[in-house]
């Protein structure tokens, strides 16, 4: 089977397979060199067993609170205990949290073993499995401990999306909306209209947006920062909530609305564009924000990876399909954005 796309980055190239019914063909598609280890969760074990029949299974806990160095260390310990070698392969079956955490463990085990992402959520298929970034959280912020580590392959079986709970599906749709704003007006319009959503098309369009960016900028030196539209405040919200109450996609939804308000304030985003994006996001009804204090959210944004030195930067929309990185973002700008989503002093 030919891949949907081959992502070509400076350090490596890797195929991305997209289609229905691929789960049972993972081993055939990726051609392991040595022993295979499947890393997944208890609830997804049955999918892991389909992805690599007969492989060793390593189970980790789900949930953002388990996206830690301790979990990555446990994976490394299990790989050592079970005889993992440099030619071993880690097939990671799960959503973004599992992909990031297990992928990070694979990147540091014996200085890196073959990694295959088998994303099982819409958010992971459209975003986190693509681009070669793996990470765990620190108590001071999201994804502050991580690596750039291209996978051997990504295998996205869109058939598994049919069993996702509605809230998990929506989490991925918000990330796809983000992709539309930064790089594909047709993707944005598909989700804006909300009628006859073709998830296979959403996945493919969103992957193309991200592939174009990560191929040009592997290590977030410049262009790749555009992928963080909505994430500056989203990561602050997640950290302030201790990674509870909201899904990542829901936090990004609110983060986009906040960013749009900052864009209007700074003269980059027209009010008509702000209303259009805000309406598209709100029409998908993200979960309400729990009570939050602006100061706590702001403190978490200090550790945003996009910041350079003491200068805050933020990704803001210029038009549908085009965003820009704006430096010199002030605390007042951020407070204005937070006020737009109901987070006050």
TAGI-V269714 format. One record per pair of residues at least 6 apart in sequence whose C-alpha atoms are under 8 Angstrom apart, sorted by the first residue. I is the first residue (numbers start at 0). GAP is how many residues later the second one is. Records with the same first field share a line. If there is no record, write none. Layout:
I->GAP, GAP
This chain:
0->28
1->15
2->12, 13, 14, 15
3->11, 12, 13, 14
4->10, 11, 12
5->7, 8, 9, 10
6->6, 7, 8, 9, 204, 208
7->6, 207
8->205, 206, 207, 208, 209
9->205, 208
10->139
11->138
12->137
13->136, 137, 138, 139, 140
14->137, 138, 139
15->137, 138, 139, 140
16->136, 137, 138, 139
17->137, 138, 139, 140, 186
18->137, 138, 139, 140, 181
19->137, 138, 139
20->136, 137, 138
21->133, 134, 135
22->24, 27, 28, 132, 133, 134
23->26, 27, 28
24->26
25->25, 26, 129
26->24, 25
29->86, 122, 123
31->56, 57
32->54, 55, 56
33->53, 54, 55
34->20, 49, 50, 52, 53, 54
35->16, 19, 20, 52, 53, 54, 55
36->18, 19, 20, 21, 51, 52, 53, 54
37->10, 11, 14, 17, 18, 19, 20, 52, 53, 54, 55
38->9, 18, 19, 20, 21, 51, 52, 53, 54, 63
39->8, 17, 18, 19, 20, 52, 53, 54, 58
40->18, 19, 20, 21, 52, 53, 57
41->17, 18, 19
43->49, 50
44->12, 14
46->46
47->9, 45
48->6, 8
50->42
51->39
57->17, 20
59->11, 15, 38
61->35, 36
62->34
63->33, 179, 180
64->177, 178, 179
66->30, 31, 33, 34, 69, 70
67->33, 68, 69, 70
68->67, 68
70->30
71->29, 30, 32, 33, 64
72->32
74->27, 30
75->29, 30, 33
84->25
85->24, 26, 27
86->26, 27
87->25, 26
88->24, 25, 26, 27
89->16, 23, 24, 25, 26
90->24, 25, 26, 27
91->6, 7, 10, 11, 23, 24, 25, 26, 27
92->6, 24, 25, 26, 27
93->24, 25, 26, 27
94->24, 25, 26, 28, 29
95->23, 25, 27, 28, 32, 33
98->18, 20, 25, 29, 30, 35
99->28, 33, 34, 35, 36
100->33, 34, 35
102->12, 31, 32
103->30, 31, 32, 42, 43, 45
105->6, 7, 8, 9
106->6, 8, 40, 42
113->37, 38
114->35, 36, 37, 38
115->35, 36, 37, 38, 39
116->12, 34, 36, 37, 38
117->11, 36, 37, 38, 39
118->6, 10, 35, 36, 37, 38
119->36, 37, 40, 41
120->39, 40, 43, 47, 48, 51
121->39, 46, 47, 49, 50, 51, 81
122->45, 46, 48, 49, 50, 52, 53, 126
123->48
124->31, 78, 82
125->46, 49, 50, 76, 77, 78, 80, 81
126->48, 49, 79, 80, 83
128->25
129->24, 77, 80, 81
130->19, 79, 80, 83, 87
131->16, 17, 18, 19
132->13, 14, 15, 16, 17
133->12, 13, 14, 15
134->8, 9, 10, 11, 12
135->6, 7, 8, 9, 10
136->6, 7, 8
137->6, 7
138->100
139->99, 160, 163
140->94, 95, 98, 159, 162, 163
141->93, 96, 97
143->161
147->71
157->41, 42
160->8
167->79
169->79, 80, 114, 116
170->76, 77, 78, 79
171->77
172->18, 76
173->75, 76, 78, 79, 107
174->74, 77, 78
175->11, 12, 26, 27, 30
176->10, 11, 14, 104
177->10, 49, 51, 52, 78
178->8, 9, 27, 30, 31, 48
179->6, 7, 8, 9, 26, 29, 140, 141
180->7, 136, 138, 139, 140, 141, 142
181->44, 45, 47, 135, 138, 139, 140, 141
182->26, 137, 138, 139, 140
183->21, 25, 136, 137
184->135, 136
186->15, 18, 19
187->132
189->7
190->6, 89
191->88
209->17
212->10, 11
213->10
215->7, 8
216->6, 7
217->6
224->81, 90, 100
225->89, 97, 98, 99
227->87
228->27, 30, 85, 86, 87, 94
229->22, 23, 24, 25, 26, 27, 28, 29, 85
230->20, 21, 24, 25
231->23, 69, 72, 82
232->19, 22, 25, 26, 64, 65, 68, 101, 105
233->14, 17, 18, 19, 20, 21
234->16, 17, 65, 66, 69
235->60, 61, 62, 63, 64, 65
236->14, 60, 63
237->6, 8, 10, 13
238->58, 61
239->52, 56, 57, 60
240->51
244->45
245->41, 43
249->36, 37
252->28, 33
253->32, 87
255->22
256->17, 20, 21, 24, 80, 83, 84
257->78, 79, 80, 81, 82, 83
258->55, 56, 57, 78
259->9, 14, 18, 56, 57, 77
260->13, 75, 76, 79
261->54, 71, 72, 74, 75
262->6, 7, 53, 54
263->6, 7, 10
264->68
267->48, 49, 50
268->47, 48, 49, 50
269->48
272->46, 47
290->52
291->51, 52
292->50, 51, 52
293->41, 44, 49, 50, 51
294->50
297->33, 36, 37
301->10
305->6, 7, 8
306->6
310->16, 17, 18
311->15, 16, 17, 18
312->12, 13, 14, 15, 16
313->11, 12, 13, 15
314->8, 9, 10, 11
315->7, 8, 9, 10
316->6, 7
317->6
334->9, 10
337->6
